[in-house]
Amino acid sequence: MGSSTAILSIASGLSWLLAFAGDIVLLVVIATVVRRHRPDAYKPLLAWAIAILGLTLFRSVFMALVRVVASRQGVETMIVIQSFEIVLGAILGAGLVGLLAYALVRLAQPPPPPIPPHTPPYR
């Protein structure tokens, strides 16, 4: 039983680390490449990447707290707290999908034409 728990902990940790690393890579790509090529459209994508990173961190901290509470309060309390986290995560996830869709629509639109510097009318 102890070996299975250790394997599960390692797999969970590696999974979280890969997801977190992916969130960081997306944030860096958006903040550099997308910003350089589409400064008019990168802000919604950057907001999405920051929100995804925040949600990943929130969920990991929340689940660590759930484990602490469950060890003291029992399994039923853990199930209620995890149910709350699942519903909240689904709502936040749906909102983030909407934000990503909005950002992609902005990115797919052609960039605005450059505005020439104001010059007095030619006479």
N, C-alpha and C positions, 0 to 999 in steps of 0.2 A: 504494500500500500504506500509506503514512504517513497519508493522509487517512482511510482506513478505520479504522486503529488509533485515530486521534484521535476519530472519531465514536463508536467503541465505548467509549472511555474516558469521553467525555462522557455517553453514554447510561447507562453503568454508574454513574457518579457521581450522576447525577440520580435514577436508580432507588433507589440507596442512600439518598440524601437524603430522598426521598419516604417510603420505608419507615421511616426513623428519625424523621421528623416525625410520621408516623402513630402510631408507638409512643409518642412524647412526648404527643400529643393524647390517646390512650387513657389513659395514666397520669394526666394532669391531670383528665380527666373522672371517672375512677374515684375519685381522691383528693378530689375536690370534690363532684360531683353525687351519685354513688352513696353516698359516705360520709355525706352530709347526709341522704339519704332512707332509706338502709338501713344504719345503722352496724353492725347485727348480721351483715351478709353481705358487706361490702365487702373484708374482709381477704384472702380467697382470690383475688378479682379483682385486688387490688393486688399480691399476690405474683405472679400470672400476668403482669401488665403489667411489673413490674420484671424478671422472668425473660426475657420477650420482648425487652425493651430490652437486657439483658445479652447475650442470644444474638446479637442484631443486631450489637452492638459486638464480641463475640468473633469472629464470623465475618469481619467486615471486617478486623480486626487479623490474624487467622489467614491470610486470603488474601493480605494484603500480605506477610507473612512467607514464604508459599509462593512468591510471585513472586521474592523475594530469593534464597531457597534454590535455586529452579529456575534462576535466571540463573547460579548458580555450580556446581550439581551436575548439571544436565541434565534432560531431559524425563521420563525414567523416574522419577526421584526426585519430581518434581512430581506425576506421576500417582499414585504411591503415597501421598503426603501428601494430595492432594485426595480420594483414595478414603477415607482415614481420616476426613477432615473430613465427607464425605458421610454415612458410616455414623454417626458421632457426632452430626451434625446431625439425622439421621433419628430416632435414639433420643431425643435431647433434645426434638425437635419432638413426638414421640409423647407424651412425658411432659407437655409443656406443653398438648397437646390434652386429656389427662386432667385436668390441673389446671383448665383452662378449663371443662370439663364439670362438674366438682365445684362450681366457683364459680357457674356458671349454675343448677345445681340448688339451691344454697343461696339464691341470689337469687330463684328462682321460688317458694320456699316462703313462706307468709305470715309476716310479722314476729311475733316473740313478743309476747304482751300486756304492756303496761306493768306493772311491779311497784309497787304502791302503797307509800308509806312505812309502816314498821312503826308501828302504834299499839297501845296496850294494849287488851285486850278491854273492850267496853262493859259496864258494870255498872249 
